[in-house]
Amino acid sequence: MTRAPLLPLLARGDLVLAAGAHDALSAKLAEECGFDAIWASGFGISAVQGVPDANILTLTETLEAVRRIVDAVRIPVVADCDNGYGNAINVIRTVGEFERAGAAGVCIEDNDFPKRCSFYAGVRRDLVAVDEHARKIEAATAARRDPGFAVIARTEALIAGLGIDEALARARAYAAAGADAVLVHSKASDFGELASFARVWDGRVPLVAVPTTYPGVTPAELSGAGFRMAIFANQALRAAIVAMRDALGEIRRSGQAESVEQRIASLEDVYALVGVSELKANEQRFLFTGSEPPRAVILAAGFEPQLMPLIQDRPKTMLEVKGRTILDRQVAALHGCGVRDVTVVRGYQKECVAAAGVRLVDNDRFGETGELYSLMRARDALGGAFLLLYGDIIFEPSILARLLASRADIAVVVDRAFHDAYRAGLAPTGGPFDLVVTETPPNGRRFVAPDGGSRILRIGPEVAPADAHGEFIGMAMFSATGAAALLRVHDELAGGRAEGLERASMTHILQALIDRGQPVSAVDIHQGWMEIDSFDDYRRAWAEVAR
């Protein structure tokens, strides 16, 4: 739908100044310079593709260019749609596509198909019949869903040399068909022709001018004659050509970039235009902290007999859900958040474990050891910040982004939905579950965690469901400091009871850290993940997970 409407600007009385843009960057510059609106120029969009303005680009190609322009600015964008890409039926689709793209309106001209740019000399120029173009305008206004979406009818009668009377007849017919404004194009060298037209125009809809061949006209003259919008359609493109040719020619002659350095935009200027500061803010908020991303360790060694025969020939992490394995989904989510260094600890059916770009570590004692033992098989990956993932969970990538944004030395993801479900008598069956007690009890779905997350007091299957504030989902992050604390406590415990430690779970070591005063923080979520631990889980994954 229309993101920034044009019609209120046309109704205000002041002359609306629109700048032609051929891409998102030129649109941003026009907005920066204070123009009221953007003209997504068919001439310019064609030119930057290296083709003439002659209906060579398709609707789809122009639409994609307009969509990028709309996304780049906050002011209204009017799309130059040539002759509507066909007859009245084609126009219906054209209007729908550009309205959905967020344009403030379209301009449709009465040139025949394929059109020729208004200023190309020595080409045959035919206009469609008045009634045919009026039906196009009527179809355009009927197709729009938002009454604020502007339909501008453009007549080329003066360009074709048919005179003011023909231009008036066409403009009146198009206004009667429902056009919100009429663009009267002229290739005269001064404003006289259009001023004559405006004097006899009845004023039923606003007039639009494109002062390309009569550049000396002033806003006061246009406004005084009754025009409500002026489109500077191609000056930005032409200025860019001159500037690029000049700079490139000078570099070629001198062989040094320094020769043009004082007359080109600084890199900082470009960074500001394309939103680098916003990018940095989002990286700080949603991605890893520090100069390097953390590593990731995925624990995928275990064997769950309750899933037989489903996992007879593959480990659980290699089960496919709608064409992608659990492991592939996890690796893709990690890569999407900038985490590229991934280690997978495999065990049961280890020869079947495969994913692009991961390191593989074996726990051949998977049948007699626990999660902590598997983690220590990847000890080389624990020398700095790292992420921990259980190999049997599917999750929304936003959960991973929230975990990466944590500033805690040790942070674990806690699903607060368990607390709500248990009190509603809807707690999941099975178990035992890795449950969590925090220093901040939840208060229904409106619970808001404190800054930095709630501190965890107890974690593990020993926590009674009635006491639990949430469930640990099998995702955690350790800063370099947190990783060092983990290894230190592990080695301390291993020195005293190595055999017992071999069967320890991750929640055992997390509770040991808590007991020694190490803060462990909760990253609170409410659903958005699932664990594949039974046939029912697997069936539910197929039913609920998007492809």
N, C-alpha and C positions, 0 to 999 in steps of 0.2 A: 504494500500500500504506500501511498504518497508519504514521504518522510518529512518534506518541507514544502508547503503549498505555495503556488505562484499566484493564484487568483486574488488573494487578499492584497498582494503587492500591486497588482494591476488596478484594483479598486481604490487604492489610497489617493490617487490623483497625481502624485509625483512620477516623474519619468523613471522607469525601472531600467537600470543599466545591467546588461548581461554580457559576460565575456565568453568567447568561444574557447572551448577546451578540447584537446585531442586525446588526453589521457588523464590519469588520476593526479599526476604531479602538476600539470598545467592548471587543473581545476583547483588544487590547493593554493597555487600562487594567485589565481584570480580571487579566491576567497580572502586570502591574506591582504590583497590590495583593496578590499572593500567593495567589490562588485555585489550587486543584489542577487544575482542569479547566474547560473552556468548554462551556456548553450553547448550541448554535446554535439559538436559539429560533424556532420557527415563528410564534409570536405576534409577536415583535419583528421578524422579517424581513418579515412581512406588513405590520406597522404602518408601517415606514419606506418601504414602497411605497404607503402610503395606502389599503390595502384591509383588510377584516376577515380574521380568522383562521378561514377557512371553506373551505379547499381552493380558493381562488381563484387563488393562485399555482400554477404548474405545477411538476413535479419539476425541470425544467431551471432555472427561475428560482431555486428554493431551492438547488439544487446549486451554482449559480454563486456565490451568497452564501456558502455553506458553504466553497467552495474558497478564497474570499478570506480568510475567517476562519482557515482552516487555515494558509494561507501566512503569516499575520501573527504567529502565536504558536508557541511550542515545547511547550506543554502539550497534553494530550489534548483533542480536540474531539468532542463527541457531537452528532450531527445529529438534531434533532426532525423525524421523517419522517411525522408525522401517522398516517394509517392505511396507510401503505406505498404510497399512490397507486394502489390497486386491490386485486385479489385476490392469491392466492399467486404467480401467474405474474408480475404486476407487481412484487411484492416482490423477486423474484429479480433483476430489472434494477435496482431501487432500491438493493439492497445492493451490487451490483457497481459502480454509479456512485459511490456515496459512499465505498466502500473505495478506489477508484482516486483519488478526490479527496484522500485522506489522512486522512479522519476516523478517529477511534479507535473509533467505533461508531455505531449508530443506535438510535433508540427508536421503536417502532411501537405504536400504541394500538388498542383494540378499538372505537372509534367507527365507525359506518357512514359510507359516502361519500355526499355531502360532509360532512365533520365540522363541528362547531361548537365554538368555543372553550369550554373547560370551565366558564367563569364567565359566559358569556352567559346572561342571565335570559330566561325567557319563550319559549324556542325548543324545538322538539321534539327529543328526544335519544334516538336508537336505537343500541343496540350490536349488533355482529354476533354470530352464534352462537359459543359457546365453541369448538366444534370447528373452525369456520372460522378463527378467529383463531389457534388452536393450529397449524393447517396453515400459516398465514402465518409463524409463528415458526419452524416446522420448515423451511420453504422458505428463510427468511433465513439460518439457521445452515448449511444445505447449500450456499448460494450463496457464502458467504465463502471467500476463498482463504487468508486469514491467520487461523489459529485464535485469534490475539490480538485480532481484530476483535470488539467487544462487540455483542451483540444484547440490547437491553433491551425487555422486554414491558411495556406499560402498560395497566392496566385502569381504566376509567371507571365501574365498577360503583357506587362510593360517590357519584360525581358524579351518576349517574342515579337515585340513591335506591333502589338495589336491595338495600342492606344488606350487612353484613359477611360473612354466609354466602356470598352470591353472589360477592363480591369474593374470598373465600378459594378458592372453587371455580375461579374463573377464574385466579387467580394460580397455583394448583397445576397446572392444566392447561398453562399457558404454561411453567412451570418444567419440567414433564415433557417438553414439546416441544423443550426445549434452550435456553431463554432463560438468559442469563448473570446477569440481575438482573431484578427485577420492580418497576416503579414503580406504587405505589398512590396514585391521585390522590384528593384530598378537598377539598371546599369548606367544611368545617366551620370555625367561627370559633376553635376551639382544637384542641389536639393530642389530645384525648381519644379521638376516633373512630379515629385511626390507632394510638394506643397500644393500644386494644382489639384492633385487627386484629393488631398485632405480637405480642401475648401468645399468640395461638393459631396463629401462623405456625410451620411446622415447621422453618424455617431452611435449607431445601435450597439456596436461592440468596439472595444479598443483596437487601435491600429499599432502595428509593429513595424519597425524599420531596421534595415541592415546597411549602415553607412560604410560600405566597402569602396565603391567607386566615387562616392561623394564625401570623402573623409573630412572636409572642412566644415560640415554642418555642426552646430553647437547643440548641447542639450536644451538650451533655452529655445532655440528655433524649432527643434523637434516637438517639445512640449507645447509651445505656443501654437503649432499647427494642428495639435490634437493627437499626436502620437503618445502612447503610454509606455512603450518599451523600445529600447534601442539595443541591437545585438552587434557587438564587435566580434564578428564571427571567426576571423582567421588571423588576426594580427599577432596573437601569441605564437602561433605556428610559424608565421613568416619571420618574426623576430628571432625565433630559435634557430631557424635555418641559417640566417645571416650570422648569428653569434657562433654557431657550431662550425660553419665553414671558415669563418675568420680564425677561430682558435686552432682548429685542426691544420689549416694552411700554415699558420705561423709556426706551429710545432714541427711540421714537416720541413719547413724552410730552415729553422734554427737547429732542429734536432734536440731541443731541450724543452721540457715542460715548463721550466722556469720562465720562459719567454712570455707566457700567458697568465702566469700565476696571479698577477695583480688585477686581472680583469675577469676572472672567473669566480664562481661561488666557492666559498670555503667548504671544506668537508663538514665543518660544524653546522653550516647553513643547511646542507643536504640532510645531515642527521636530524636537525630540528624539523624539517619538512616531512620526513618519512616516519617520525615518531620513535626515534631511538631512545629518548628518555622514558617514554611509556614502556618500551620493550624492557628496559633495564628494571623499571619498577615492577613489572609483571614477573620477570625472572627472579627478582628478590622475593616477591610474594609467593610464587607458585613453584619455583624450582629449587634446586639445592642451594645451600648457603656455602660461602667460602669460594675459593678460586677454582676448585676442581670438584666435579660431581662425585658423589660417593660410589663405591662399588656396590654390587648386589650379590647376595648369596641366596640361591633357591634350594631349599631342602626337599629332595624328591627321591629319597632312598627307600622309604618304607613299603611294607606289604600289608594289605588289609584283607584278610580272608573273607570278610563279609561281602566283598565285591567280586568274588569268584562266581562264575567263570568270566565275568566281564573283563578282568585284568589277567586272564590266563596267559596271554601272549604279549602283554605290554604293561608297563607300570601305570599307575593312576595318572601321573602328570601327562602321559601321552594319549589319554582318552580324547577323542574328538567331540567337539560340540559345534554343530553346524559348520563343519568343514575346517575347523581350526582346533589344534590341540590346546589343552590347558596351558602347557608350557609356552607355545607360540603366542598365546594371548598375553601371558605375563611378560614375555620378552618384548613384545610390541609396545606394551604400556610403559615399560622401563625406558625403551628407546625414545618413546614420545616425550618423556620428561627429561631427556638428556643423559640418562644413565646407560652407558655403553659397555662398561666392564662388568660382565655377568658370569658368575660361576654357578654351576649346577652340580649338586651332590647327588649322585645316583647310586642305586643299590640293586633292588629287585629288577630283573629283566633289564640290566643296565645297558646291554647292547642295543636296546630299542630307543634309548633316550637320544634325541637329536633336536637341535635348534640352531639356526644360523647365528654365527658370531658369539657363541658361548664357550667357556672353558668347562671341561668335565672333570670331576673329582669323584673317586669311588669310595663307597663305604661297603665293603664286602661282608661286613658283619651286621648288615641291616636287620637281620632277624633277631639279634640278641642285644642290640644297642638302641639308644634313644636319640632324640633330636639334637641334644647338645653334642653327643659324640659325632654325629654327622656334620654339625657345624665346624667342629675342630678338624675335620678332614680338610676343610678349606681355610686353615689357619693363615696361610699366606695372604689371603684376601682380607684379613682382619687387622691389618697394620694401620689402618686409618678409618675414616668414616665409611660406614657400609649400611646397606639395607638388608633386612632379612625377610624372606617370603617363604611361607609354606607352599609346597609344590602342588597343592590340591585345591587352591582357591581361585575363583573367578571374581573380578571386582571392577567397578567403574574406575576409569583412569583418574577421575577427580579425587578419589580417595588417596591414591598415590601422591598426587600433587599436594594435597593437604599435609600428608606425612612429611614430604620433602620440605615444606615450608616451616616445619617446627624448628624452634631454636633450642630445644632441650637436648641434653647430652644423650639421654636415652628416652625415646618416645615409642609408644606402642599404640596401635589402632584399636579402639574399643567401640563396639557397637552397642549403643544405649538402648536399641530396640528390644534387647533381651529382657531388660527390666520391665518395660511396658507390657511385653507379651506375657511374661510370667504372672504379673498382677492381673492380667485379663484372662488368665487361664488358657493362654494360647502358646505356652512355651514349647519349643520344638522337642520332638521325641528323640530318643537315642542318648548320646552322651557317653562318657562324661564330657562336660564342656570346660573350657579354660575360662573361668569366670573372674571378674574383677570387682574389687571394692576400692572406691576412691574417697578422698577427703571431701569431695563435693557430691553429695547424692543427687541423682537426677530428679526432675520434677515434671515428668511427662515429656511430650515432644517439644514443648516450648523451652526446654532446658537450654541455657546458654552457658557454655564453659567459661571459666575465668581465663584471662590473658595468660598465655603460656601453657594452658591445659591443666586439667585436674591432676593432682599428685596421686599416684596409685599406692594404696596401703597393703593390699593383698591381691595375689593373682595365682590362678591355678585351678585344677579340678577339685581341690579340697574346699574351695569356697562354696558354701551352700547356696543353691539358687535363690532362696528367700532373702539372703543377705546381699546378693550380687547387684551391682549398679550397672553392669554391662558384661559383654563377652569379648575376650581377646580374639581377633580374627586370624592371627597368624601373619601379621605384618608389623615390623618394627624398624626403627632407624637408630643407629649409634653414631654419634660424632666421634672424632678421633679420641677425645677424652673418654667418651662412653665406651668405645671399643677397648681402650686400655684398661678401664675398670673391669670390664667383662673378663678379659684375659687374666687379669690379676686375681680376681675372685675364683675363676676356674682353676688356676694353677694352685691357689691356696687350698681349695677343696680337694683337688686331685692328689695333692701331697698326702692327705690324711685318709682318704677313702676312695681310691681310684676305682676299685671294682664297682662300688655302688654308683659312682658318678657316670659310669658307662651307660646306664639306663636312664639317666636324668633327662627330663624334658626341658624345653626352653623356659617354661614358666618356673621350673625349679631354680634355674640360675637367676632369673629375673627376681624371684622372691629373695634369693640369697643376697643379691645386690641391695634390695630394699631394706633387708634386715641389717645391713651394714651401713645404712644411712645414705646410700646413693639415691638421689631423686630419680624416679621413673615417672614420666608424664603420659597422660592419656591424650591421644588425638581422637576426639569424639566424632562419631558418625551415627547415622540412623539408617540402617540397611544399606543397600547398594552393593552387596557382595553375596557369595554363596560358597560353601564348602562341599566338595564332592566326596561324600563319605559313605554313600549307600546307593542302591538302585533307585530309590525314590529321589535322592538328590540329583542323580544323573538325568532322570526323566524330567525333573523340574528345570534343570539347566537347558535342556533342549526346548522346553516350552517357553522359557522366559528370557533367555539370553539372545541379544540381537546378533545378527550375523557379522 
